[in-house]
Structure formats: C-alpha cells, structure tokens
C-alpha cells in the first residue's frame, strides 16, 4: 500500500527526520512516495544502510518525487528497475 509524504515546504533537517519517522512507523509491505523540493542525496546512504531501495524523479525544477520501498519487496508498480539511484 502506498503512503504519501510531502516534505517540500520544510527546512532541513526536518524533511530527513520526517521521512525516517514515517519509514519507522510504516507497515511491512507498504512503500512511501515523497514529494521534495530538492534531491535528498544524504538520505540515500541512510536508506541503503536501513535496507531500502528508492527511485528518484525530477518532475520539474524544485520538484522531486522519491519512491522508497523495502529491498525485500518488488518495486512499486510503474518502476521497472531500481532506477539510477540504486545499483
């Protein structure tokens, strides 16, 4: 099941904290769609260490969509691979 989180209006470090808090409370089998105003590069190493995969799309300048899901789960529908963000 998809969960959505819009952190685009927040100032650092609150977007990172909100994303991690949401992931911690998320039931297994769910995935997270995050709307952000920048590419959250520091988040990716944390996600990798926590056992998550992700796919990031730049939809427009200042508008990013990040899909995050557990690495033991198939990517959310519409994502063919793990994207350029995760080898």
C-alpha positions, 0 to 999 in steps of 0.5 A, a space after each residue: 500500500 502506498 503512503 504519501 509524504 510531502 516534505 517540500 515546504 520544510 527546512 532541513 533537517 526536518 524533511 530527513 527526520 520526517 521521512 525516517 519517522 514515517 519509514 519507522 512507523 510504516 507497515 511491512 509491505 507498504 512503500 512511501 512516495 515523497 514529494 521534495 523540493 530538492 534531491 535528498 542525496 544524504 538520505 540515500 546512504 541512510 536508506 541503503 544502510 536501513 535496507 531500502 531501495 528508492 527511485 528518484 524523479 525530477 518532475 520539474 525544477 524544485 520538484 522531486 518525487 522519491 519512491 522508497 520501498 523495502 529491498 525485500 519487496 518488488 518495486 512499486 508498480 510503474 518502476 521497472 528497475 531500481 532506477 539510477 539511484 540504486 545499483 
